[in-house]
Amino acid sequence: MNVLLMMIPLSILLLLGAAMAFFWAANHDQFDDLESPGILPLLDTDDAAVDAEGTTRDVTRDAF
């Protein structure tokens, strides 16, 4: 029973920390581009070029 007195506040603190980390990431635009990081390992380094915005595009083909 004494363990519950320690684990409940600890779990609440962990939940608050996770919520703060999520809202910090959302406010600092960490979730803006979710597609490009998954495509980057699939592109060849010779065929890929980076725009001024930081997104990759294929210079040899028109579309994927």
C-alpha positions in Angstrom: 0.0 0.0 0.0 2.9 2.4 0.7 4.1 1.8 -2.8 1.0 3.3 -4.2 1.6 6.5 -2.3 4.9 6.8 -4.2 3.9 5.5 -7.6 0.8 7.6 -8.2 2.6 11.0 -7.8 5.5 9.6 -9.8 3.2 8.6 -12.7 1.5 11.9 -12.6 4.9 13.7 -12.9 5.9 11.4 -15.8 2.6 12.2 -17.6 3.1 15.9 -17.1 6.7 15.6 -18.4 5.5 13.7 -21.5 2.7 16.3 -22.1 5.2 19.2 -21.8 7.6 17.5 -24.3 4.8 17.0 -26.8 3.6 20.5 -26.6 7.1 21.9 -26.8 7.7 19.8 -30.0 4.4 21.0 -31.5 5.1 24.6 -30.8 8.6 24.4 -32.3 7.3 23.0 -35.6 8.8 19.5 -35.1 5.7 17.9 -36.8 5.6 20.1 -39.9 7.1 17.7 -42.4 6.5 14.0 -41.6 7.0 12.6 -45.1 10.4 13.7 -46.2 12.5 12.0 -43.5 11.0 8.7 -44.4 11.8 9.2 -48.1 15.4 10.4 -47.6 17.1 7.0 -47.1 15.4 5.7 -50.2 16.9 8.4 -52.5 20.2 8.0 -54.1 22.7 10.7 -53.2 23.5 11.4 -56.8 19.8 11.8 -57.8 18.6 13.9 -54.9 18.9 17.6 -54.6 17.8 19.9 -51.7 15.7 22.9 -52.2 16.1 26.2 -50.3 13.3 25.0 -48.0 15.2 21.8 -47.1 13.0 19.4 -48.9 14.5 16.9 -51.3 13.5 16.5 -54.9 14.6 14.1 -57.6 16.5 16.0 -60.3 16.4 13.2 -62.9 12.8 12.2 -62.7 9.7 14.4 -62.8 7.7 12.5 -60.2 7.9 9.6 -57.8 
